[in-house]
Each structure stands twice: as C-alpha cells, then as structure tokens.
Amino acid sequence: MTTAHLSDKWQITVPLSIRKALGLKQRAKVEIELRDNEAVLRPVRSVREVRGIFHEAAKNKPANWETVRTETEKMIAEEAANEGR
C-alpha cells in the first residue's frame, strides 16, 4: 500500500509507483469515484490514446473489422459493468 498526503490546498501527489502502474503522464486526466467509503482513481484515456491502441493492433494482425468491433464492444461492456461495482 502506498501513502500520499493532502496539501494545504487539498491537492494530492500521486506516488511514482501508482503513476507508472496506471501509465499516467503529467497533466493526465483521471476519474475519481467514491465507492464504499473509498476513493478509486482511474485514468481517462483520450481519443488520441485509444486510436493508438487500434493502430498498434492493426500493425500486428490483418484487419478483421468484425473481430475488432466485437472485441471493442466486449471491452466497453466490461468497463460499464465495473463502473457499477
């Protein structure tokens, strides 16, 4: 477990180990959700980052757009289900 401190202005510095694990860069956007009296921090990916994910996938495999669509729908459904927890 990693500990962080609130500043006088209610700001928090995300520790390096957490930033690395979440792939956070300076000025990144994050979501903070209150869940069962805990704060959950999640990175918000920009359209540019998501586009990069598809570009990488396309380099490695021939495009089967039906598979891409199905996998994308699965990922979105899983993310939506996790938000309800």
LINNORKA-V844090 format. One record per backbone hydrogen bond with DSSP energy under -1.0 kcal/mol. CO is the residue of the C=O (numbers start at 1). NH is the residue of the N-H. If there is no record, write none. Layout:
# LINNORKA-V844090
CO;NH, CO;NH
This chain:
# LINNORKA-V844090
7;10, 11;7, 15;19, 16;20, 17;21, 18;22, 19;24, 25;28, 29;44, 31;42, 33;40, 35;38, 38;35, 40;33, 42;31, 46;50, 47;51, 48;52, 49;53, 50;54, 51;55, 52;56, 53;57, 54;58, 55;59, 56;60, 57;61, 64;68, 65;69, 66;70, 67;71, 68;72, 69;73, 70;74, 71;75, 72;76, 73;77, 74;78, 75;79, 76;80, 77;81, 78;82, 79;83, 82;85
